[in-house]
């Protein structure tokens, strides 16, 4: 399965749900700013992420935005520009 990179940003109005969304997202990507993650996921993992988030959210109050940034093989510089501090994803290490 090919992996794609997603920018996931969330706005959750309740502190308890906010913490639950943060904990759920930790397993799927890297936090790059408060309430913003970059995730490299295949189709199955994206469905799992959405399934994990859906029961936490209140659909009338909360919002999660999932933006497809394209193939995970693309260099970050191809689609991310920064002002101020340079941006770099944390280095991922495979643990066997």
DSSP file (Angstrom, degrees, kcal/mol; ACC not computed):
  #  RESIDUE AA STRUCTURE BP1 BP2  ACC     N-H-->O    O-->H-N    N-H-->O    O-->H-N    TCO  KAPPA ALPHA  PHI   PSI    X-CA   Y-CA   Z-CA
    1    1 A X              0   0    0      0, 0.0     2,-0.2     0, 0.0    41,-0.0   0.000 360.0 360.0 360.0 135.9    0.0    0.0    0.0
    2    2 A X        -     0   0    0      1,-0.0     2,-0.4    69,-0.0    41,-0.4  -0.525 360.0-131.7 -79.7 147.8    1.3    3.4   -0.9
    3    3 A X        -     0   0    0     -2,-0.2    69,-2.2    39,-0.1    70,-0.4  -0.789  19.5-165.3-101.1 141.8    1.7    5.9    1.9
    4    4 A X  E     -AB  41  71A   0     37,-2.9    37,-2.6    -2,-0.4     2,-0.4  -0.887  19.1-122.7-122.7 155.3    0.3    9.5    1.7
    5    5 A X  E     -AB  40  70A   0     65,-3.4    64,-3.2    -2,-0.3    65,-0.6  -0.843  28.9-172.3-101.4 134.1    1.1   12.5    3.8
    6    6 A X  E     -AB  39  68A   0     33,-3.0    33,-2.8    -2,-0.4     2,-0.6  -0.966  20.6-144.6-126.6 140.7   -1.8   14.3    5.6
    7    7 A X  E     -AB  38  67A   0     60,-2.6    60,-3.1    -2,-0.4     2,-0.5  -0.932  23.1-168.1 -98.4 123.7   -1.9   17.5    7.5
    8    8 A X  E     +AB  37  66A   0     29,-3.0    29,-3.0    -2,-0.6     2,-0.4  -0.965   9.1 175.5-119.2 120.3   -4.5   17.0   10.3
    9    9 A X  E     -AB  36  65A   0     56,-2.3    56,-3.4    -2,-0.5     2,-0.4  -0.964   7.7-167.9-123.8 140.9   -5.7   20.1   12.3
   10   10 A X  E     - B   0  64A   0     25,-2.1     2,-0.4    -2,-0.4    54,-0.2  -0.971  19.0-165.6-135.6 148.5   -8.3   20.1   14.9
   11   11 A X  E     + B   0  63A   0     52,-2.9    52,-2.0    -2,-0.4     2,-0.5  -0.939  19.5 177.0-129.7 105.0  -10.4   22.6   16.9
   12   12 A X        -     0   0    0     -2,-0.4    50,-0.1    50,-0.2     6,-0.1  -0.949  20.0-157.2-118.9 128.0  -12.1   20.9   19.9
   13   13 A X  S    S+     0   0    0     -2,-0.5     2,-0.4    45,-0.1    -1,-0.1   0.595  72.6  67.2 -84.3 -12.0  -14.1   23.0   22.2
   14   14 A X  S  > S-     0   0    0      1,-0.1     4,-2.8     0, 0.0     5,-0.2  -0.928  71.9-141.2-116.1 132.4  -14.0   20.9   25.4
   15   15 A X  H  > S+     0   0    0     -2,-0.4     4,-2.3     1,-0.2     5,-0.2   0.876 102.4  51.5 -59.5 -40.4  -10.7   20.2   27.3
   16   16 A X  H  > S+     0   0    0      1,-0.2     4,-1.8     2,-0.2    -1,-0.2   0.931 114.7  42.2 -64.1 -45.0  -11.5   16.6   28.0
   17   17 A X  H  > S+     0   0    0      2,-0.2     4,-2.6     1,-0.2    -2,-0.2   0.870 110.7  57.8 -68.6 -36.1  -12.2   15.9   24.3
   18   18 A X  H  X S+     0   0    0     -4,-2.8     4,-2.3     1,-0.2    -2,-0.2   0.925 108.5  45.5 -58.9 -45.7   -9.2   18.0   23.3
   19   19 A X  H  X S+     0   0    0     -4,-2.3     4,-2.4     1,-0.2    -1,-0.2   0.879 112.1  52.1 -65.2 -38.2   -6.9   15.8   25.4
   20   20 A X  H  X S+     0   0    0     -4,-1.8     4,-2.2     2,-0.2    -2,-0.2   0.892 109.9  48.2 -67.0 -39.2   -8.5   12.6   24.0
   21   21 A X  H  X S+     0   0    0     -4,-2.6     4,-2.6     2,-0.2    -2,-0.2   0.923 110.9  51.5 -65.8 -43.7   -8.0   13.8   20.4
   22   22 A X  H  X S+     0   0    0     -4,-2.3     4,-1.7    -5,-0.2    -2,-0.2   0.929 111.2  47.4 -58.1 -46.4   -4.4   14.6   21.1
   23   23 A X  H  X S+     0   0    0     -4,-2.4     4,-0.6     1,-0.2    -1,-0.2   0.901 112.5  49.5 -63.0 -40.8   -3.8   11.1   22.6
   24   24 A X  H >< S+     0   0    0     -4,-2.2     3,-0.8     1,-0.2    -1,-0.2   0.904 110.7  49.9 -64.3 -41.4   -5.5    9.5   19.6
   25   25 A X  H >X S+     0   0    0     -4,-2.6     3,-2.2     1,-0.2     4,-1.4   0.799  93.9  74.3 -70.2 -28.7   -3.5   11.5   17.1
   26   26 A X  H 3< S+     0   0    0     -4,-1.7    -1,-0.2     1,-0.3    -2,-0.2   0.809  94.1  53.6 -55.0 -31.3   -0.1   10.6   18.8
   27   27 A X  T << S+     0   0    0     -3,-0.8    -1,-0.3    -4,-0.6    -2,-0.2   0.574 113.0  42.8 -80.1  -7.7   -0.4    7.1   17.4
   28   28 A X  T <4 S-     0   0    0     -3,-2.2    12,-0.5    -4,-0.2     2,-0.3   0.619 117.7 -15.1-115.4 -16.7   -0.8    8.3   13.8
   29   29 A X  S  < S-     0   0    0     -4,-1.4     2,-0.5    10,-0.2    10,-0.2  -0.908  71.0 -71.1-165.9-168.6    1.6   11.2   13.2
   30   30 A X  E     -C   38   0A   0      8,-2.9     8,-2.5    -2,-0.3     2,-0.4  -0.902  39.2-127.1-109.0 129.7    4.0   13.9   14.4
   31   31 A X  E     +C   37   0A   0     -2,-0.5     6,-0.3     6,-0.2     3,-0.1  -0.621  31.2 171.0 -73.9 125.3    2.7   17.0   16.2
   32   32 A X  E     -     0   0A   0      4,-2.5     2,-0.3    -2,-0.4     5,-0.2   0.668  67.5  -2.7-109.9 -24.2    4.1   20.0   14.4
   33   33 A X  E >  S-C   36   0A   0      3,-1.5     3,-2.4     0, 0.0    -1,-0.4  -0.937 102.2 -59.1-152.2 171.6    2.2   22.7   16.2
   34   34 A X  T 3  S-     0   0    0     -2,-0.3     3,-0.1     1,-0.3    -3,-0.0  -0.390 126.3  -2.4 -57.5 123.1   -0.5   22.9   18.8
   35   35 A X  T 3  S+     0   0    0     -2,-0.2   -25,-2.1     1,-0.2     2,-0.4   0.692 113.9 105.6  65.8  22.5   -3.5   20.9   17.4
   36   36 A X  E <   +AC   9  33A   0     -3,-2.4    -4,-2.5   -27,-0.2    -3,-1.5  -0.992  43.3 176.0-134.8 127.4   -1.7   20.2   14.1
   37   37 A X  E     -AC   8  31A   0    -29,-3.0   -29,-3.0    -2,-0.4     2,-0.5  -0.925  23.6-145.6-125.9 150.9   -0.2   16.9   13.0
   38   38 A X  E     -AC   7  30A   0     -8,-2.5    -8,-2.9    -2,-0.3     2,-0.4  -0.988  26.5-172.7-111.6 128.8    1.5   15.5    9.9
   39   39 A X  E     -A    6   0A   0    -33,-2.8   -33,-3.0    -2,-0.5     2,-0.7  -0.962  22.3-153.6-125.6 136.8    0.7   11.9    9.4
   40   40 A X  E     +A    5   0A   0    -12,-0.5     2,-0.3    -2,-0.4   -35,-0.2  -0.938  38.4 162.0-107.6 109.0    2.1    9.4    6.8
   41   41 A X  E     -A    4   0A   0    -37,-2.6   -37,-2.9    -2,-0.7     2,-0.2  -0.917  37.0-139.8-132.5 149.0   -0.7    6.9    6.4
   42   42 A X     >  -     0   0    0     -2,-0.3     4,-2.2   -39,-0.2     5,-0.2  -0.478  49.7 -90.1 -91.5 178.1   -1.8    4.2    4.0
   43   43 A X  H  > S+     0   0    0    -41,-0.4     4,-2.0     1,-0.2     5,-0.2   0.895 127.1  49.6 -58.5 -43.1   -5.6    3.8    3.3
   44   44 A X  H  > S+     0   0    0      1,-0.2     4,-2.2     2,-0.2    -1,-0.2   0.911 110.6  49.7 -63.6 -43.3   -6.2    1.4    6.1
   45   45 A X  H  > S+     0   0    0      2,-0.2     4,-2.6     1,-0.2    -1,-0.2   0.868 108.5  53.1 -65.8 -36.4   -4.4    3.6    8.7
   46   46 A X  H  X S+     0   0    0     -4,-2.2     4,-2.5     2,-0.2    -1,-0.2   0.930 109.7  48.1 -64.6 -43.1   -6.4    6.7    7.6
   47   47 A X  H  X S+     0   0    0     -4,-2.0     4,-2.4     1,-0.2    -2,-0.2   0.907 112.1  50.2 -61.5 -41.3   -9.7    4.8    8.1
   48   48 A X  H  X S+     0   0    0     -4,-2.2     4,-2.0     2,-0.2    -2,-0.2   0.908 109.9  50.4 -63.6 -42.2   -8.4    3.6   11.5
   49   49 A X  H  X S+     0   0    0     -4,-2.6     4,-2.0     1,-0.2    -2,-0.2   0.944 112.4  46.1 -61.5 -48.2   -7.5    7.2   12.5
   50   50 A X  H  X S+     0   0    0     -4,-2.5     4,-2.6     1,-0.2    -1,-0.2   0.895 111.5  52.2 -62.7 -39.6  -10.9    8.5   11.5
   51   51 A X  H  X S+     0   0    0     -4,-2.4     4,-0.7     1,-0.2    -1,-0.2   0.842 110.4  48.9 -65.5 -33.2  -12.6    5.7   13.3
   52   52 A X  H  < S+     0   0    0     -4,-2.0     4,-0.3    -5,-0.2    -1,-0.2   0.849 116.3  42.2 -74.3 -34.4  -10.7    6.5   16.5
   53   53 A X  H >X S+     0   0    0     -4,-2.0     3,-1.5    -5,-0.2     4,-1.5   0.871  98.7  72.9 -79.2 -38.3  -11.5   10.2   16.3
   54   54 A X  H 3< S+     0   0    0     -4,-2.6     3,-0.3     1,-0.3    -1,-0.2   0.844  96.4  47.4 -51.6 -46.6  -15.1   10.0   15.3
   55   55 A X  T 3< S+     0   0    0     -4,-0.7    -1,-0.3     1,-0.2    -2,-0.1   0.717 109.7  55.3 -72.0 -16.4  -16.5    8.8   18.7
   56   56 A X  T <4 S+     0   0    0     -3,-1.5    -1,-0.2    -4,-0.3    -2,-0.2   0.853  96.0  80.5 -78.7 -35.6  -14.5   11.5   20.6
   57   57 A X     <  -     0   0    0     -4,-1.5     2,-0.7    -3,-0.3   -45,-0.0  -0.359  69.4-140.6 -81.0 149.0  -15.9   14.5   18.7
   58   58 A X    >>  -     0   0    0      1,-0.1     4,-3.1    -2,-0.1     3,-1.8  -0.949  18.8-148.2-102.0 113.6  -19.1   16.3   19.1
   59   59 A X  T 34 S+     0   0    0     -2,-0.7    -1,-0.1     1,-0.3    -2,-0.0   0.710  93.1  49.7 -62.9 -22.4  -20.1   17.0   15.5
   60   60 A X  T 34 S+     0   0    0      1,-0.1    -1,-0.3    -3,-0.0     3,-0.0   0.611 124.6  26.6 -88.4 -11.8  -21.9   20.3   16.3
   61   61 A X  T <4 S+     0   0    0     -3,-1.8     2,-0.2     1,-0.0    -2,-0.2   0.692 112.2  57.7-120.3 -30.2  -19.0   21.7   18.3
   62   62 A X     <  -     0   0    0     -4,-3.1     2,-0.3   -50,-0.1   -50,-0.2  -0.648  55.1-163.7-111.4 161.0  -15.7   20.2   17.1
   63   63 A X  E     -B   11   0A   0    -52,-2.0   -52,-2.9    -2,-0.2     2,-0.4  -0.991   8.8-171.7-146.9 137.1  -13.8   20.0   13.8
   64   64 A X  E     -B   10   0A   0     -2,-0.3     2,-0.5   -54,-0.2   -54,-0.2  -0.999  12.4-160.3-123.1 128.2  -11.0   17.9   12.4
   65   65 A X  E     -B    9   0A   0    -56,-3.4   -56,-2.3    -2,-0.4     2,-0.5  -0.937   3.2-167.3-109.7 127.8   -9.6   18.9    9.0
   66   66 A X  E     -B    8   0A   0     -2,-0.5     2,-0.5   -58,-0.2   -58,-0.2  -0.959   5.9-170.7-117.9 113.3   -7.6   16.3    7.1
   67   67 A X  E     -B    7   0A   0    -60,-3.1   -60,-2.6    -2,-0.5     2,-0.6  -0.914  18.8-136.6-109.7 124.8   -5.7   17.6    4.1
   68   68 A X  E     -B    6   0A   0     -2,-0.5   -62,-0.2   -62,-0.2     3,-0.1  -0.690  19.7-177.8 -80.0 117.7   -4.0   15.3    1.7
   69   69 A X  E     -     0   0A   0    -64,-3.2     2,-0.2    -2,-0.6   -63,-0.2   0.373  43.4-113.6 -98.2   2.3   -0.5   16.6    0.9
   70   70 A X  E     +B    5   0A   0    -65,-0.6   -65,-3.4     3,-0.0    -1,-0.4  -0.523  66.1   4.0 101.4-167.9    0.3   13.8   -1.6
   71   71 A X  E >   -B    4   0A   0    -67,-0.2     3,-1.4    -2,-0.2   -67,-0.3  -0.202  57.5-134.3 -57.6 138.7    2.7   11.0   -1.7
   72   72 A X  T 3  S+     0   0    0    -69,-2.2    -1,-0.1     1,-0.3   -68,-0.1   0.634 102.7  70.1 -68.9 -13.0    4.8   10.5    1.4
   73   73 A X  T 3  S+     0   0    0    -70,-0.4    -1,-0.3     2,-0.1     2,-0.1   0.667  77.4 101.4 -77.9 -16.5    7.8   10.1   -0.9
   74   74 A X  S <  S-     0   0    0     -3,-1.4     2,-0.2     1,-0.1     5,-0.0  -0.376  83.0-107.5 -68.6 145.4    7.8   13.8   -1.8
   75   75 A X    >   -     0   0    0      1,-0.1     3,-1.8    -2,-0.1     4,-0.3  -0.485  22.4-126.0 -69.6 142.8   10.2   16.1   -0.1
   76   76 A X  G >> S+     0   0    0      1,-0.3     3,-1.7     2,-0.2     4,-1.6   0.834 107.8  66.2 -59.1 -33.1    8.7   18.4    2.5
   77   77 A X  G 34 S+     0   0    0      1,-0.3    -1,-0.3     2,-0.2    -2,-0.0   0.698  87.4  71.0 -64.8 -17.8   10.2   21.4    0.7
   78   78 A X  G <4 S+     0   0    0     -3,-1.8    -1,-0.3     1,-0.2    -2,-0.2   0.743 119.1  11.3 -69.7 -22.7    7.9   20.7   -2.3
   79   79 A X  T <4 S+     0   0    0     -3,-1.7     2,-0.5    -4,-0.3    -2,-0.2   0.406 111.8  76.9-140.0   2.8    4.8   21.8   -0.4
   80   80 A X     <  +     0   0    0     -4,-1.6     2,-0.4     7,-0.1    -1,-0.1  -0.974  46.4 177.5-123.1 125.3    5.7   23.5    2.9
   81   81 A X        -     0   0    0     -2,-0.5     2,-0.3    -3,-0.1    -3,-0.0  -0.948  12.8-160.9-118.2 144.5    7.0   27.1    3.1
   82   82 A X        -     0   0    0     -2,-0.4     2,-0.4     2,-0.1     4,-0.1  -0.891  14.5-154.6-125.4 155.5    7.7   28.7    6.5
   83   83 A X  S    S+     0   0    0     -2,-0.3     2,-0.4     2,-0.1    -2,-0.0  -0.981  75.6   1.4-120.6 138.7    8.1   32.2    7.8
   84   84 A X  S    S+     0   0    0     -2,-0.4    -2,-0.1     0, 0.0     0, 0.0  -0.702 120.3  30.4  86.6-137.8   10.3   32.6   10.9
   85   85 A X  S    S-     0   0    0     -2,-0.4    -2,-0.1     1,-0.1     2,-0.0  -0.183  90.2-103.9 -57.9 146.3   11.9   29.4   12.3
   86   86 A X        -     0   0    0     -4,-0.1     2,-0.4     1,-0.1    -1,-0.1  -0.355  33.4-131.1 -65.9 152.6   12.8   26.6    9.9
   87   87 A X        +     0   0    0     -7,-0.1     2,-0.3    -2,-0.0    -5,-0.1  -0.912  31.4 164.3-110.2 134.9   10.5   23.6    9.9
   88   88 A X        -     0   0    0     -2,-0.4     2,-0.1   -56,-0.1     3,-0.1  -0.973  33.0-125.5-147.0 134.1   11.7   20.0   10.1
   89   89 A X        -     0   0    0     -2,-0.3   -57,-0.1     1,-0.1     3,-0.0  -0.468  40.8 -97.4 -70.1 148.1    9.8   16.9   10.9
   90   90 A X        -     0   0    0     -2,-0.1     2,-0.4     1,-0.1    -1,-0.1  -0.391  45.7-102.3 -60.5 146.0   11.1   14.8   13.7
   91   91 A X        -     0   0    0     -3,-0.1     2,-0.4     1,-0.0    -1,-0.1  -0.586  36.2-140.5 -73.2 126.6   13.3   11.9   12.4
   92   92 A X        -     0   0    0     -2,-0.4     2,-0.4    -3,-0.0    -1,-0.0  -0.722  14.4-162.9 -91.4 139.1   11.4    8.7   12.5
   93   93 A X        -     0   0    0     -2,-0.4     2,-0.4     2,-0.0    -2,-0.0  -0.982  17.2-129.8-122.6 129.8   13.1    5.5   13.6
   94   94 A X        -     0   0    0     -2,-0.4     2,-0.5     2,-0.0    -2,-0.0  -0.640  20.6-157.4 -77.3 130.8   11.8    2.0   12.9
   95   95 A X              0   0    0     -2,-0.4    -2,-0.0     1,-0.1    -1,-0.0  -0.946 360.0 360.0-111.4 125.3   11.8   -0.1   16.1
   96   96 A X              0   0    0     -2,-0.5    -1,-0.1     0, 0.0    -2,-0.0   0.405 360.0 360.0-105.1 360.0   11.8   -3.8   15.5
